[in-house]
């Protein structure tokens, strides 16, 4: 479990062992924190209303184990009525979305290649 706090103008990410300035995190970790903040703020504001997300290779810098976790979290949000549009050039990420899509009813997932 992670916790975010604002210390003056610094965003601090804390786990059970230590505190880290967001500037000290990897690119992938920073992208994950920023996405979590956006989704968290939106869920807090909208409460039960569903919205849509457009993400452009938001997980490209995430390690492969975290990619699957992140995509499963997006699937959980989609099951609550959110529309997720994810643009990628990464075959691994596309494969993970195709895998998680099997949990959806027919017609609830679409994939397009350009």
C-alpha positions as CSV (number, residue, x, y, z in Angstrom):
1,X,0.0,0.0,0.0
2,X,1.3,3.4,-1.0
3,X,0.5,6.8,0.4
4,X,0.9,10.2,-1.3
5,X,1.5,13.4,0.6
6,X,2.2,16.9,-0.4
7,X,5.2,18.5,1.5
8,X,5.2,22.1,0.5
9,X,5.7,21.8,-3.3
10,X,7.0,18.2,-3.2
11,X,4.9,15.1,-3.8
12,X,6.1,12.3,-1.5
13,X,5.3,8.6,-2.2
14,X,5.5,6.4,0.9
15,X,5.5,2.7,1.3
16,X,5.8,0.6,4.5
17,X,9.6,1.1,4.5
18,X,10.5,4.6,3.3
19,X,9.4,8.0,1.7
20,X,10.4,9.0,-1.8
21,X,10.2,12.2,-3.6
22,X,8.3,11.6,-6.9
23,X,11.4,13.1,-8.6
24,X,13.4,10.1,-7.4
25,X,11.1,7.5,-9.0
26,X,11.5,5.8,-12.4
27,X,9.6,7.1,-15.4
28,X,7.3,4.2,-15.2
29,X,6.6,4.7,-11.5
30,X,5.9,8.4,-12.0
31,X,3.5,7.6,-14.8
32,X,1.7,5.1,-12.6
33,X,1.4,7.6,-9.7
34,X,0.1,10.3,-12.0
35,X,-2.5,8.0,-13.5
36,X,-3.6,6.9,-10.1
37,X,-4.0,10.6,-9.0
38,X,-6.1,11.4,-12.1
39,X,-8.4,8.4,-11.7
40,X,-8.6,9.0,-7.9
41,X,-9.6,12.6,-8.3
42,X,-12.1,11.8,-11.0
43,X,-13.7,9.0,-8.9
44,X,-13.9,11.3,-5.9
45,X,-15.6,14.1,-8.0
46,X,-17.9,11.9,-10.0
47,X,-18.7,9.4,-7.3
48,X,-20.9,6.8,-9.1
49,X,-20.9,8.4,-12.6
50,X,-18.8,6.8,-15.3
51,X,-16.5,8.7,-17.6
52,X,-13.9,7.8,-20.2
53,X,-10.2,7.6,-20.3
54,X,-8.0,8.1,-23.3
55,X,-4.5,6.8,-22.7
56,X,-1.6,6.9,-25.1
57,X,0.9,4.2,-24.2
58,X,0.6,5.1,-20.6
59,X,2.2,1.8,-19.5
60,X,5.1,1.8,-22.0
61,X,7.7,2.5,-19.3
62,X,6.2,0.1,-16.7
63,X,7.8,-3.2,-16.1
64,X,6.1,-6.2,-17.5
65,X,4.7,-7.5,-14.2
66,X,3.1,-4.2,-13.3
67,X,1.6,-3.9,-16.8
68,X,-0.7,-6.8,-16.2
69,X,-1.7,-5.4,-12.8
70,X,-2.4,-2.0,-14.3
71,X,-4.4,-3.4,-17.2
72,X,-6.5,-5.5,-14.8
73,X,-7.2,-2.3,-12.8
74,X,-8.4,-0.6,-16.0
75,X,-10.6,-3.6,-16.7
76,X,-12.1,-3.2,-13.2
77,X,-12.9,0.4,-14.0
78,X,-14.4,-0.5,-17.3
79,X,-16.7,-3.0,-15.6
80,X,-18.1,-0.1,-13.7
81,X,-19.2,1.6,-16.9
82,X,-16.1,3.6,-17.8
83,X,-14.9,3.6,-21.4
84,X,-11.2,3.0,-21.8
85,X,-9.5,4.0,-25.0
86,X,-5.9,2.8,-25.0
87,X,-3.5,3.6,-27.9
88,X,-0.4,1.6,-28.1
89,X,2.4,0.4,-30.5
90,X,3.5,-2.2,-28.0
91,X,2.5,-5.8,-28.9
92,X,2.9,-7.0,-25.3
93,X,0.5,-4.4,-23.9
94,X,-2.0,-5.2,-26.7
95,X,-1.7,-8.9,-25.8
96,X,-2.5,-8.2,-22.2
97,X,-5.6,-6.2,-23.1
98,X,-6.7,-9.0,-25.4
99,X,-6.2,-11.4,-22.5
100,X,-8.2,-9.4,-20.0
101,X,-10.9,-8.8,-22.7
102,X,-12.0,-12.5,-22.3
103,X,-13.6,-11.4,-18.9
104,X,-16.1,-9.1,-20.7
105,X,-19.4,-9.9,-22.4
106,X,-19.4,-10.1,-26.2
107,X,-19.3,-6.7,-27.8
108,X,-17.9,-4.9,-24.7
109,X,-14.3,-4.9,-26.0
110,X,-12.9,-3.8,-29.3
111,X,-9.4,-3.8,-30.7
112,X,-8.3,-2.0,-33.9
113,X,-5.1,-2.1,-35.7
114,X,-4.0,0.8,-38.0
